[in-house]
Amino acid sequence: MNKSENPVSDNTYRKRLFELGSLVNGNRAKSHAHRSQIIDNVTNGLSSLLTAFGRNRNLMSESTTNIYRSRRIFVESNPEYQALSEGQRQRVMDEIEYQCLKQRSDSNREIMSLNVALTRFNKEFVQLLQAVGETDAAKLRFNLDQQEHNADILAQGLNALELTPDLTTLDGLIAQLTEQVGGNTELLEEGFEASNLNGEKFAELRASLDSELEAIDECWGRIEAQQLLAAELLASS
């Protein structure tokens, strides 16, 4: 490691090494920020999914049930219905029952289609968790190897460090790593752009769901008014 044998000066490679450290550490900070943004998007997405499925959908299903409950009362209290024979009345009620079952079956089919999509999502999520597990396992293997390397250094001294033969070789390795780090920076920028777009889409979906809830509430108010009318008709019959 004689300096006279190396065309690369100490100051040159140390400057590059310092700059490389700044790039690597900067990418590390950015990657943590990007991961946080991704988790926020996942949280917002799951929240919107639960809102769409567990709130809006369930409220609309209850509305449908109440619509048909009121319809039966409206029909029963109608003078034209009262004038029908018992068999004809049963025919009318059977028709309403069919309509109710038809909408429920159609609704079940819609839910089944959504369940298929959710199953695909679960499968992709499992694959993601498996990839994370593989990455963690690789990191653990690396740490175990490096811990053993430290033990070798303690036992054998600097000979166990496996230093490069000269500064020119080290400088070349630094240049190669700098190029890789530059590629990482570009990937991070692309990742931030994609996450920002996802965040905007999730925000739009959430706003749409909230607008949908307003429409559901308005519809619910009209349905409740019909139920009150149906109750009055029952009381007066």
ChimeraX attribute file (.defattr): number of C-alpha atoms within 10 A of each C-alpha:
attribute: neighborCount
match mode: 1-to-1
recipient: residues
	/A:1	10
	/A:2	7
	/A:3	11
	/A:4	8
	/A:5	10
	/A:6	13
	/A:7	10
	/A:8	16
	/A:9	13
	/A:10	12
	/A:11	9
	/A:12	11
	/A:13	18
	/A:14	13
	/A:15	11
	/A:16	15
	/A:17	18
	/A:18	11
	/A:19	13
	/A:20	19
	/A:21	14
	/A:22	12
	/A:23	17
	/A:24	19
	/A:25	12
	/A:26	12
	/A:27	19
	/A:28	15
	/A:29	12
	/A:30	16
	/A:31	19
	/A:32	11
	/A:33	13
	/A:34	19
	/A:35	15
	/A:36	12
	/A:37	17
	/A:38	19
	/A:39	13
	/A:40	14
	/A:41	20
	/A:42	15
	/A:43	13
	/A:44	17
	/A:45	19
	/A:46	13
	/A:47	15
	/A:48	21
	/A:49	15
	/A:50	13
	/A:51	17
	/A:52	20
	/A:53	14
	/A:54	12
	/A:55	14
	/A:56	18
	/A:57	16
	/A:58	13
	/A:59	16
	/A:60	16
	/A:61	13
	/A:62	11
	/A:63	20
	/A:64	16
	/A:65	14
	/A:66	16
	/A:67	18
	/A:68	15
	/A:69	16
	/A:70	20
	/A:71	16
	/A:72	15
	/A:73	18
	/A:74	18
	/A:75	17
	/A:76	19
	/A:77	16
	/A:78	11
	/A:79	9
	/A:80	9
	/A:81	15
	/A:82	13
	/A:83	10
	/A:84	13
	/A:85	10
	/A:86	10
	/A:87	9
	/A:88	13
	/A:89	16
	/A:90	12
	/A:91	13
	/A:92	16
	/A:93	15
	/A:94	12
	/A:95	12
	/A:96	17
	/A:97	13
	/A:98	12
	/A:99	13
	/A:100	16
	/A:101	12
	/A:102	12
	/A:103	13
	/A:104	15
	/A:105	12
	/A:106	11
	/A:107	13
	/A:108	12
	/A:109	12
	/A:110	11
	/A:111	14
	/A:112	12
	/A:113	12
	/A:114	13
	/A:115	12
	/A:116	11
	/A:117	12
	/A:118	12
	/A:119	12
	/A:120	12
	/A:121	12
	/A:122	12
	/A:123	12
	/A:124	12
	/A:125	12
	/A:126	12
	/A:127	12
	/A:128	12
	/A:129	12
	/A:130	12
	/A:131	12
	/A:132	12
	/A:133	12
	/A:134	12
	/A:135	12
	/A:136	12
	/A:137	12
	/A:138	12
	/A:139	12
	/A:140	12
	/A:141	12
	/A:142	12
	/A:143	12
	/A:144	12
	/A:145	12
	/A:146	12
	/A:147	12
	/A:148	12
	/A:149	14
	/A:150	15
	/A:151	13
	/A:152	15
	/A:153	14
	/A:154	11
	/A:155	11
	/A:156	11
	/A:157	11
	/A:158	11
	/A:159	10
	/A:160	14
	/A:161	12
	/A:162	7
	/A:163	10
	/A:164	12
	/A:165	9
	/A:166	15
	/A:167	20
	/A:168	16
	/A:169	13
	/A:170	16
	/A:171	20
	/A:172	12
	/A:173	13
	/A:174	17
	/A:175	16
	/A:176	12
	/A:177	15
	/A:178	19
	/A:179	13
	/A:180	13
	/A:181	17
	/A:182	16
	/A:183	12
	/A:184	17
	/A:185	19
	/A:186	13
	/A:187	14
	/A:188	17
	/A:189	15
	/A:190	12
	/A:191	16
	/A:192	19
	/A:193	13
	/A:194	13
	/A:195	19
	/A:196	16
	/A:197	12
	/A:198	17
	/A:199	19
	/A:200	13
	/A:201	14
	/A:202	20
	/A:203	16
	/A:204	12
	/A:205	17
	/A:206	19
	/A:207	13
	/A:208	14
	/A:209	18
	/A:210	16
	/A:211	12
	/A:212	14
	/A:213	19
	/A:214	13
	/A:215	12
	/A:216	17
	/A:217	16
	/A:218	11
	/A:219	14
	/A:220	19
	/A:221	13
	/A:222	14
	/A:223	17
	/A:224	15
	/A:225	13
	/A:226	19
	/A:227	19
	/A:228	13
	/A:229	15
	/A:230	21
	/A:231	15
	/A:232	12
	/A:233	15
	/A:234	13
	/A:235	8
	/A:236	8
	/A:237	8
